[in-house]
Amino acid sequence: MRKVTDAERRDRIGLRHALATPASGVETAVRAVTCLHATEASSVYLSAYARSRADRESISDALFSKRTVVRQLAMRRTVFAFPVDLLAAARGSASARVVRQLTARLAKDAELAGIDDGPAWVAERCAEALQAIREEPGTAAQLRARVPALNTRIAAEGRPAVLAPVGSRVLSVLASNGSVVRGDNAGRWQVSRPVWTAIEQWLGEDPGVLDEREGYRELVRRWLWSFGPGTEDDLVWWLGATKTAVRRALDDAGATPALLEDGAPAWLHPDDVEEVRLDQDWAALLPTLDPTTMGWRRRDFYLGDHGPHLFDGAGNAGPTAWWNGRIVGTWTQQPDGTVDVVPIEPLSLAAAAALEEEAANLTVWFDGEVVATGYVPPLVRGRVSRGGGASGR
């Protein structure tokens, strides 16, 4: 059984994630990491830029004109931007699990509010909302105005003393089952204000739904190519799935067993078992919740002991600065849009120069705009203001 060293794993990040050598376009950049985190609207743009050097117009084109990248509520109840050909796999597996969770919680809260048949009530609200969206896509506010039942107030999820309109929860159910998607954006590029659209209207046809087993197999196969080697626990966490589902998917995908440097059992893609080496330096500035930062549960090989300085209490990572496959700091913006690198450890002259060049390029890309994030690393709190990062739900 082959042992994969931490150094090789860091080289794999540079190669597989299109960080050492930029991808040929936005779609290729997305595929390099399987899918992009899309909880914050700006992260999709910044993650795509980091891997392709694409301008905002090209990224918007992939999202809203060509529609080759589609946002979907999936793993761990998180919004991701998927290549369109991966939607059927996500809808049948990780998203289907989320549908069950969201529907059961909403039905239970409805019954606690005095509604006799919670599941039937949820089904009725979803049907009403979907019909309204098919008649005319709209923002959440527009849909609440057109479908009065979406303004019904019941207990907020997990907070029985707090009453809230059910509209956002109904839309989350529809978004997770793939009936609707976040279509056009009614806000600016860095703010999420989706126009909810039926999937067949957005894509021209419904891309379908794979069965659960086949869906998990395909997600695991793609993840192994992007992130392998990885452990069973990494996949359970990333997918938000059960160990049983992950073990079956690894077997179905023909995953090859390997060992990590510390001796932990791990898995490689069956077509990716040879040693990988990268003979060049690389630097990257990645955004909040970037898929590289959030790709594994076991992060020591690229994070070291820097976690408490860069992750919040819920395990969400803010912006990160990378050098040769390791996180060495974070970055922030000045009020005029200038990007500053904030090291967390002493940097070599080469690392400092490369990261400063990345900061200068990103400053030009921002063109004077400042993007706030909801996940400010503890390292820089007080230097930047929290806010502006929209919830991805």
Backbone torsions as a table, in degrees:
resi	resn	phi	psi	omega
1	MET	NA	128.1	-175.0
2	ARG	-76.5	140.0	174.9
3	LYS	-97.7	130.8	178.5
4	VAL	-105.5	116.7	-177.3
5	THR	-74.0	162.0	175.8
6	ASP	-62.5	-36.3	178.8
7	ALA	-62.1	-42.5	177.9
8	GLU	-65.3	-39.5	179.3
9	ARG	-61.2	-37.6	178.2
10	ARG	-69.7	-36.9	174.2
11	ASP	-62.6	-39.3	179.2
12	ARG	-62.0	-37.2	177.1
13	ILE	-59.1	-48.1	-178.9
14	GLY	-59.7	-41.0	-178.4
15	LEU	-79.5	-55.3	-173.3
16	ARG	-66.3	-33.4	-173.7
17	HIS	-94.0	10.7	176.0
18	ALA	57.0	39.1	179.1
19	LEU	-103.0	-30.3	176.5
20	ALA	-79.4	-37.9	177.3
21	THR	-131.9	120.0	-175.2
22	PRO	-59.0	147.8	175.5
23	ALA	-71.7	165.0	-175.3
24	SER	-78.1	-13.4	-179.5
25	GLY	-174.0	178.3	-176.1
26	VAL	-62.3	-46.6	-177.5
27	GLU	-62.3	-40.1	177.7
28	THR	-65.9	-37.0	177.4
29	ALA	-62.9	-41.0	178.8
30	VAL	-65.1	-45.5	-179.8
31	ARG	-62.5	-28.3	-178.0
32	ALA	-60.0	-28.4	179.8
33	VAL	-119.7	21.7	179.4
34	THR	74.5	-53.9	176.7
35	CYS	-162.0	161.8	-179.4
36	LEU	-102.8	143.1	169.7
37	HIS	-64.9	138.4	-177.2
38	ALA	-132.7	22.4	177.5
39	THR	-59.5	-43.2	173.6
40	GLU	-104.5	130.1	-175.8
41	ALA	-57.1	-39.1	-177.0
42	SER	-67.0	-28.4	-177.0
43	SER	-62.6	-35.7	178.1
44	VAL	-59.3	-46.1	-179.2
45	TYR	-66.4	-45.7	-176.4
46	LEU	-70.0	-37.1	176.7
47	SER	-66.7	-41.0	178.2
48	ALA	-67.2	-41.5	178.2
49	TYR	-62.1	-43.6	-177.2
50	ALA	-59.3	-26.5	-175.4
51	ARG	-104.8	-10.0	-175.6
52	SER	-137.2	-14.3	-174.2
53	ARG	63.3	21.9	179.8
54	ALA	-70.6	147.9	174.2
55	ASP	-81.1	170.0	-175.6
56	ARG	-63.0	-34.3	-179.6
57	GLU	-63.5	-40.8	-179.8
58	SER	-67.1	-38.1	179.1
59	ILE	-68.8	-43.7	176.4
60	SER	-60.8	-36.5	179.1
61	ASP	-61.2	-43.7	179.0
62	ALA	-64.6	-35.4	-177.6
63	LEU	-79.4	-40.9	-166.3
64	PHE	-118.8	-20.7	179.7
65	SER	-103.5	-63.9	177.0
66	LYS	-71.5	-30.6	177.5
67	ARG	58.6	40.2	177.0
68	THR	-87.3	-12.4	176.2
69	VAL	-125.7	125.6	-171.9
70	VAL	-128.6	136.5	179.3
71	ARG	-84.3	134.5	-174.0
72	GLN	-145.4	133.5	174.2
73	LEU	-74.4	123.1	-172.6
74	ALA	-147.7	-122.3	-169.0
75	MET	-52.4	131.8	176.2
76	ARG	58.0	30.8	179.0
77	ARG	56.6	38.0	-178.8
78	THR	-114.6	147.5	176.4
79	VAL	-84.5	129.3	176.5
80	PHE	-124.0	157.5	172.2
81	ALA	-105.7	111.9	-173.6
82	PHE	-102.7	147.9	162.1
83	PRO	-60.1	141.4	-171.4
84	VAL	-59.0	-30.9	-177.3
85	ASP	-75.8	-5.8	178.0
86	LEU	-99.8	-4.2	-177.3
87	LEU	-61.3	-43.6	-177.2
88	ALA	-60.9	-38.4	178.7
89	ALA	-67.5	-44.9	-179.6
90	ALA	-65.0	-42.7	-178.0
91	ARG	-62.6	-35.6	-177.0
92	GLY	-82.2	-14.4	-174.0
93	SER	-121.8	-88.5	-175.9
94	ALA	-60.9	-42.9	-179.9
95	SER	-67.4	-38.4	179.6
96	ALA	-61.6	-37.1	176.9
97	ARG	-63.5	-40.5	178.1
98	VAL	-66.0	-39.9	178.1
99	VAL	-55.7	-47.5	-178.7
100	ARG	-61.3	-42.2	-178.8
101	GLN	-66.0	-48.4	-177.7
102	LEU	-65.7	-41.7	-178.9
103	THR	-65.1	-44.4	-179.4
104	ALA	-63.6	-41.5	-179.6
105	ARG	-66.8	-42.8	-179.9
106	LEU	-66.4	-40.9	178.5
107	ALA	-63.5	-41.6	179.4
108	LYS	-64.1	-44.5	179.5
109	ASP	-64.8	-35.7	177.1
110	ALA	-62.5	-43.5	179.6
111	GLU	-67.3	-35.8	175.9
112	LEU	-64.7	-25.2	178.4
113	ALA	-84.7	0.9	176.3
114	GLY	103.3	4.9	177.5
115	ILE	-82.0	131.3	-171.0
116	ASP	-65.2	-49.6	-174.2
117	ASP	-120.3	92.4	-175.7
118	GLY	-58.8	-50.1	-179.4
119	PRO	-58.9	-41.7	179.6
120	ALA	-66.0	-38.8	179.1
121	TRP	-63.6	-43.5	177.6
122	VAL	-61.8	-43.4	179.8
123	ALA	-60.3	-40.3	179.4
124	GLU	-65.3	-44.5	-179.9
125	ARG	-63.9	-40.6	178.9
126	CYS	-64.5	-41.4	179.7
127	ALA	-64.0	-42.2	178.5
128	GLU	-62.5	-46.1	-178.3
129	ALA	-65.4	-41.7	-179.3
130	LEU	-65.1	-40.6	178.2
131	GLN	-62.3	-42.3	179.3
132	ALA	-63.4	-40.1	180.0
133	ILE	-67.7	-39.8	178.3
134	ARG	-65.5	-32.9	177.6
135	GLU	-71.6	-39.2	179.4
136	GLU	-163.2	113.8	176.5
137	PRO	-57.3	152.1	-178.1
138	GLY	-162.7	163.9	173.3
139	THR	-72.9	170.0	178.8
140	ALA	-58.6	-41.7	-179.7
141	ALA	-65.1	-41.8	179.5
142	GLN	-64.4	-38.8	179.9
143	LEU	-69.7	-37.9	176.8
144	ARG	-62.8	-35.0	178.7
145	ALA	-69.6	-31.6	-177.5
146	ARG	-90.4	-23.3	-178.8
147	VAL	-123.0	90.1	-175.0
148	PRO	-54.2	-31.9	-177.6
149	ALA	-62.6	-22.1	179.2
150	LEU	-71.7	-11.1	177.1
151	ASN	-92.3	-1.6	177.0
152	THR	-56.7	133.3	-178.0
153	ARG	-103.1	125.4	172.3
154	ILE	-134.0	179.6	-177.8
155	ALA	-57.5	133.3	173.9
156	ALA	-66.5	148.5	-174.4
157	GLU	-55.6	120.7	178.2
158	GLY	76.7	2.0	-178.6
159	ARG	-134.4	79.4	-174.0
160	PRO	-60.3	-22.2	-178.6
161	ALA	-84.3	-7.6	-177.1
162	VAL	-109.8	123.1	177.7
163	LEU	-97.9	137.0	-178.4
164	ALA	-145.7	150.9	176.7
165	PRO	-60.2	145.8	-175.5
166	VAL	-85.4	-4.8	-173.5
167	GLY	-52.9	-48.4	-177.2
168	SER	-66.0	-33.5	-180.0
169	ARG	-72.6	-37.3	176.2
170	VAL	-64.6	-43.1	178.7
171	LEU	-64.2	-34.1	177.7
172	SER	-65.9	-37.6	176.3
173	VAL	-63.1	-47.2	-179.5
174	LEU	-65.2	-36.0	179.9
175	ALA	-70.1	-36.4	-179.2
176	SER	-74.2	-33.0	177.7
177	ASN	-82.6	-4.6	174.2
178	GLY	83.9	6.3	177.3
179	SER	-64.9	-35.7	179.2
180	VAL	-128.4	158.5	177.8
181	VAL	-131.5	161.7	170.6
182	ARG	-76.3	102.3	-175.7
183	GLY	-84.4	-120.4	177.2
184	ASP	-62.7	160.4	178.6
185	ASN	-109.2	121.4	-178.1
186	ALA	-81.9	-4.8	177.5
187	GLY	-107.9	-172.5	175.8
188	ARG	-74.2	169.5	-171.6
189	TRP	-59.1	-29.3	-176.2
190	GLN	-94.5	6.3	-179.7
191	VAL	-125.0	132.4	-179.2
192	SER	-90.2	111.2	174.1
193	ARG	-139.2	72.7	-169.3
194	PRO	-69.7	146.9	169.2
195	VAL	-95.6	107.7	-175.8
196	TRP	-69.0	129.1	-172.5
197	THR	-137.3	139.6	175.9
198	ALA	-61.9	140.4	-172.5
199	ILE	-62.2	-36.2	-179.6
200	GLU	-70.4	-27.2	175.5
201	GLN	-73.7	-38.1	-175.9
202	TRP	-72.6	-41.6	-174.9
203	LEU	-101.8	-7.4	-177.1
204	GLY	89.7	-19.4	175.3
205	GLU	-161.7	159.8	175.6
206	ASP	-78.6	125.4	-177.4
207	PRO	-72.6	-4.7	177.7
208	GLY	87.4	178.4	-177.9
209	VAL	-138.0	122.8	173.9
210	LEU	-76.4	156.0	174.4
211	ASP	-68.3	163.2	-171.2
212	GLU	-56.8	-46.0	-176.6
213	ARG	-64.6	-45.5	-179.7
214	GLU	-67.0	-36.7	179.0
215	GLY	-63.4	-46.9	178.4
216	TYR	-64.5	-38.0	178.5
217	ARG	-58.3	-44.7	-177.7
218	GLU	-69.4	-40.7	177.6
219	LEU	-62.7	-42.8	179.9
220	VAL	-66.3	-40.6	178.7
221	ARG	-60.1	-44.6	179.7
222	ARG	-67.6	-41.9	-179.4
223	TRP	-62.3	-42.0	-179.5
224	LEU	-60.9	-38.7	179.0
225	TRP	-67.4	-40.7	-178.5
226	SER	-77.1	-42.5	-167.5
227	PHE	-116.1	-10.4	-176.6
228	GLY	-64.4	151.6	2.9
229	PRO	-78.3	147.1	177.2
230	GLY	-141.1	160.8	-178.6
231	THR	-91.5	167.5	174.3
232	GLU	-58.3	-41.9	179.7
233	ASP	-63.8	-36.9	176.3
234	ASP	-57.6	-45.6	-177.6
235	LEU	-71.3	-39.9	176.9
236	VAL	-57.9	-44.2	180.0
237	TRP	-67.5	-50.0	-174.3
238	TRP	-62.6	-41.9	-179.5
239	LEU	-78.6	-20.9	-170.7
240	GLY	64.6	33.8	-172.9
241	ALA	-112.8	178.6	177.6
242	THR	-86.3	160.4	176.1
243	LYS	-62.5	-37.1	179.4
244	THR	-60.1	-46.2	-179.8
245	ALA	-64.0	-40.7	-178.3
246	VAL	-67.9	-44.8	-179.9
247	ARG	-61.2	-41.5	179.4
248	ARG	-66.6	-40.1	-179.7
249	ALA	-67.2	-38.5	176.6
250	LEU	-61.6	-41.4	178.3
251	ASP	-66.6	-44.6	-179.3
252	ASP	-64.0	-33.4	-179.1
253	ALA	-80.5	-5.9	-178.5
254	GLY	69.1	29.7	-177.5
255	ALA	-58.0	143.6	-178.7
256	THR	-99.6	127.5	-179.8
257	PRO	-69.5	147.9	177.8
258	ALA	-149.2	175.9	175.5
259	LEU	-122.1	140.6	172.8
260	LEU	-81.6	172.9	-176.6
261	GLU	-58.9	-34.3	-179.7
262	ASP	-85.1	6.0	178.4
263	GLY	91.1	-1.8	-179.6
264	ALA	-68.8	139.1	177.4
265	PRO	-69.4	139.2	-177.6
266	ALA	-145.4	-176.7	-174.3
267	TRP	-138.6	144.2	175.7
268	LEU	-118.8	154.7	171.1
269	HIS	-61.8	140.0	-176.4
270	PRO	-60.9	-22.5	178.9
271	ASP	-100.7	16.9	-173.4
272	ASP	-140.2	49.3	-173.5
273	VAL	-99.8	-11.3	-179.6
274	GLU	-77.2	156.3	179.4
275	GLU	-63.2	140.6	179.7
276	VAL	-115.2	130.4	176.2
277	ARG	-132.4	145.3	-179.9
278	LEU	-124.4	117.4	-175.5
279	ASP	-102.9	51.6	175.1
280	GLN	-157.4	152.2	174.9
281	ASP	-81.0	152.7	174.0
282	TRP	-151.8	150.7	178.5
283	ALA	-131.4	151.4	179.8
284	ALA	-152.7	145.6	170.9
285	LEU	-114.6	112.0	-174.9
286	LEU	-109.1	151.1	-174.1
287	PRO	-85.6	179.1	173.1
288	THR	-51.0	134.4	175.4
289	LEU	57.0	30.9	177.6
290	ASP	-62.1	145.3	-177.4
291	PRO	-61.6	-28.8	176.7
292	THR	-67.7	-46.1	179.0
293	THR	-63.1	-34.7	-172.9
294	MET	-104.5	18.0	-171.2
295	GLY	-82.3	-18.4	-176.6
296	TRP	-132.3	155.2	171.7
297	ARG	-82.2	-39.5	177.3
298	ARG	-90.4	110.0	-169.0
299	ARG	-115.1	4.4	-173.3
300	ASP	-57.1	-34.5	-173.0
301	PHE	-67.9	-18.7	176.0
302	TYR	-123.4	-12.7	-175.9
303	LEU	-106.2	-28.2	-175.4
304	GLY	60.9	-136.4	-179.9
305	ASP	-102.6	22.2	-176.8
306	HIS	-84.9	-4.4	-174.0
307	GLY	-49.2	-50.4	-177.0
308	PRO	-60.5	-20.7	-179.4
309	HIS	-86.6	-16.2	-170.4
310	LEU	-123.5	-18.1	-178.4
311	PHE	-111.6	145.0	175.1
312	ASP	-82.7	-179.9	-175.6
313	GLY	-64.0	-21.4	179.4
314	ALA	-91.7	3.5	178.9
315	GLY	85.8	17.1	178.8
316	ASN	-93.0	131.9	-177.8
317	ALA	-95.9	137.1	172.3
318	GLY	-84.4	-163.3	178.4
319	PRO	-61.0	147.0	-177.6
320	THR	-134.9	150.0	174.9
321	ALA	-111.1	131.5	-174.2
322	TRP	-120.2	144.5	172.7
323	TRP	-139.1	115.2	177.8
324	ASN	51.3	44.4	172.9
325	GLY	86.7	8.6	177.2
326	ARG	-124.8	144.5	172.7
327	ILE	-80.3	122.8	-176.9
328	VAL	-120.4	5.8	180.0
329	GLY	168.0	-161.7	178.7
330	THR	-135.1	-174.6	175.6
331	TRP	-148.3	157.1	-178.7
332	THR	-147.2	175.6	-179.6
333	GLN	-119.1	145.5	170.2
334	GLN	-82.1	164.6	-179.5
335	PRO	-56.7	-24.1	179.3
336	ASP	-89.8	4.9	178.5
337	GLY	95.2	-6.4	178.8
338	THR	-63.5	134.2	-179.7
339	VAL	-91.7	128.7	177.1
340	ASP	-114.1	133.5	172.6
341	VAL	-87.1	134.7	179.3
342	VAL	-118.6	98.2	-178.4
343	PRO	-67.5	152.7	175.8
344	ILE	-112.1	-4.3	179.3
345	GLU	-151.9	162.0	177.4
346	PRO	-60.3	135.7	-178.8
347	LEU	-107.8	145.1	171.6
348	SER	-68.2	164.2	178.0
349	LEU	-60.5	-39.2	-179.6
350	ALA	-65.6	-43.3	179.9
351	ALA	-64.9	-45.6	-179.3
352	ALA	-61.2	-42.9	-179.3
353	ALA	-66.0	-42.3	-178.7
354	ALA	-65.6	-41.5	179.9
355	LEU	-69.8	-34.9	176.1
356	GLU	-65.9	-35.6	175.9
357	GLU	-66.1	-41.8	176.0
358	GLU	-60.4	-41.5	179.8
359	ALA	-64.1	-40.4	179.3
360	ALA	-65.1	-42.1	178.7
361	ASN	-64.9	-40.8	-179.9
362	LEU	-69.1	-33.9	175.9
363	THR	-60.1	-44.4	177.8
364	VAL	-62.1	-42.2	-179.1
365	TRP	-62.1	-39.9	179.3
366	PHE	-66.5	-30.8	177.1
367	ASP	54.3	45.8	175.1
368	GLY	88.3	-8.9	179.4
369	GLU	-82.3	144.6	178.0
370	VAL	-113.8	129.6	-178.4
371	VAL	-111.7	118.4	176.7
372	ALA	-87.0	155.1	180.0
373	THR	-129.8	150.8	176.1
374	GLY	-81.8	-4.6	-176.9
375	TYR	-123.2	84.7	-179.3
376	VAL	-91.0	120.5	-179.4
377	PRO	-58.7	140.6	177.2
378	PRO	-52.7	-29.8	-178.6
379	LEU	-58.0	-32.8	-174.4
380	VAL	-118.2	9.6	177.4
381	ARG	-60.9	136.3	-173.9
382	GLY	99.0	-24.4	176.7
383	ARG	-93.4	-23.1	178.8
384	VAL	-132.6	160.2	-179.5
385	SER	-98.7	139.9	176.0
386	ARG	-80.3	147.1	175.5
387	GLY	134.0	170.9	176.1
388	GLY	85.3	-24.1	179.3
389	GLY	-78.0	115.3	-176.7
390	ALA	-82.1	147.2	174.5
391	SER	-63.9	141.7	-178.4
392	GLY	-85.1	-0.6	-176.5
393	ARG	-84.1	NA	NA
